[in-house]
Amino acid sequence: MKLPATKIEAVVAKVASRFSMEGVLYQPERKRLCATDGCALAIIPVEPEEGDKACIIPAEAFKAARRLKPPVVYHVSIDTSGDDIVVGIKVGDEFVGPKSLFAPLEGQFPDVEHMYDNYVPVLGTEPIFSLDITLLTKLAEAMSDKDYQGQRTISFYMLGRDKPIALSDGDSFGLIVPHRHENSFAIHAVMQPPLVAEEVA
């Protein structure tokens, strides 16, 4: 498999449980990777290589792969065709230079098929809204501090199609408004709790 540009390993669980796994499920026959931490599920398309077998790839394999910096005509590969997972740089189908070996994770991966089959039909419909996730992250950092678990929680309030989306953490308030010339949203304003006028006797 050619290393995907997106970092699906970001949603790998730190500790495995019934609903999560400390690795990424590789399904070459479906040309995809799946990862979940029990709260978020990510499924992304990938480019399999000949001989790849389905397995659960540890997050460390992706981290090792991303440290490699191949020349333009080469590519980083996570090869699952053998008993071990091999990470290295390839020219065509051949590895060049040093390689790292990882053992596939054992165990039963959570049932992503159930969630996928239930929700994937919505992908053929018109989205409610699209937004720049980088700007959304900045807005969350501007509005909300991390809780004891290191998380930031922001609530969304839909004001109607083509209208701003209001966000709040209970104290601070923000707005995301649609771009005038694009089918996406951008941060418009960030405001602290509204000032309350003092009562006049």
PyMOL commands that set and color helices and strands:
alter all, ss='L'
color gray80, all
select helices_A, chain A and resi 8-11+28-30+59-66+112-124+133-143
alter helices_A, ss='H'
color red, helices_A
select strands_A, chain A and resi 23-27+32-36+41-45+55-58+75-79+85-91+94-102+155-158+165-168+173-178+185-191
alter strands_A, ss='S'
color yellow, strands_A
deselect
rebuild
show_as cartoon
